[in-house]
Amino acid sequence: MEGRTLVVGLDSPEAKSFREYIDGAVVFHELIPRYQLAEGKLYVEGQSSPGFLRIDRVIFHGIFDTSEDFDFLTALALWRGPCFPKARGLLDCRLRLPCLARALEVTAFGQAARGFSVGGEPYKASQLTVAKWSNWHCGENKHRFEGQWTPEQSTVFEPFFDGDAVRIALIGPHAWQVRLQGEDWLHSIHHPDATYMDIDKTLLEDARRLAAHFGLEVAAVDYMVTPDGSHLLEVNHVPNVTVFPEMTEAFFEVAGQWTREQ
């Protein structure tokens, strides 16, 4: 394999493990590096040496609570070079609320009536409702209420779905369904009781359709399964792949194989 691979987002232990799956020159950066796109060529700072290095392919797997990654993904999309997952898909999904709006055009489980309000405008709900704000995919910034509530920033409102929170995780050809867990109404893959479950073929089909729409080789789609049906919650463009060892191994194998095919 010729050229140089840039890997952004993996922490030091993950990067060390992943290095065994990649041939050739590799530059690892846990955070967004200094970079420049010049006349169609991508350059980033080296790990231990001054100056910039030319990059031939990029693997991106990180969530950052800044605007820096949005700018970086914009540069990758303008570059149009080999990127895993595809830069355009990462860019389209980076902002959580616009990503949801795009996903609702594709999913078969977007029938719920949602609301939206800018900061400072009171919102009155006629039923138990969940407010979601911030464009950071982090599982936080949510509030459950009934009646009137005033957001501090632009916020999406959706009915509170009483049911099982599940995630369809996709890594290349691999797929898993995980039952998300939590101590209260908030559920996460990070909870110690989160576990695999049998895959619902209908949800899997929907998740793959969403991933294909955004051009994401790696994605996780969260749903709430209720007695009245299933509802899309969120599309995660950089899902956690380290909670379950099988996902970690699959990510390393699929991403490593991708580098050899470029």
Secondary structure, 3 states (H helix, E strand, C coil): CCCEEEEECCCHHHHHHHHHHCCCEEEEECCCCCEEEECCEEEEECCCCCCEEEECEEEECCCCCCCHHHHHHHHHHHHCCCEECCHHHHHHHHCHHHHHHHHHCCCCCCCCCCEEECCCCCEEEEEEEEEEECCCCCCCCEEEEEEEECCCCCEEEEECCCCEEEEEEEECCEEEEEECECCCCCCECCCCCCEEECCCHHHHHHHHHHHHHHCCCEEEEEEEEECCEEEEEEEECCCCCCCCHHHHHHHHHHHHHHHHHC
